[in-house]
Amino acid sequence: MSAIIFQGCKKDVVTSASTTSDQILAATINGTSWIPDDVTATINYDANAKTKTFNVVGTTDLKRVKWTITLSDAASATNVNTFPIATYKVDATDRVKMAYFTSTSGTSYNQVGTVESGSGTIIITSIDPTKNVITGTYSMTTKKVNYNDDGSIASIETSQILGGTFTNLPYTFTQLSN
């Protein structure tokens, strides 16, 4: 008579409270963790244009990520300190603009390619207008086409900004008018 005995053990899982996602703005740029030390976020309501914009700029290590979401529909573009929880994608309109910049000196930044339709997404998952903080995720891929003197394509460069998070990102709300 044969017997097989299986014995298992349970391993305790240890979690850390300090992870990249705990940062107010973070991402992975071309495979490298990126956490900016200079971050600005604003929600602006323009009464004359009847638009509301959510703008974010983050900069560190000679790299800058920037995006703007513009709402112009009557239901969303209101003079209220909030922004709709939704998924916003780069498309053929100018509603969502995303960009990635680099610098050699830290004073002047150059845009690296463009984010084409379908290559960028911002998801707002929560907003607290009392504390003026907003949370969500973002990602984008930029593409730059380099041409030879004869107009033929020499090369195509891509930059990937993936796994982006903004967690309790403080923002200022302003009303713009004449």
URKA-V714753 format. One record per run of one state. SS is the DSSP state (h for helix, s for strand, l for the rest). FROM is the first residue (numbers start at 1). TO is the last residue. Records with the same first field share a line. If there is no record, write none. Layout:
SS->FROM-TO / FROM-TO
This chain:
l->1-19 / 23-24 / 30-31 / 35-37 / 47-50 / 61-62 / 72-86 / 90-95 / 103-109 / 112-113 / 129-132 / 148-152 / 171-171 / 177-178
h->20-22
s->25-29 / 32-34 / 38-46 / 51-60 / 63-71 / 87-89 / 96-102 / 110-111 / 114-128 / 133-147 / 153-170 / 172-176
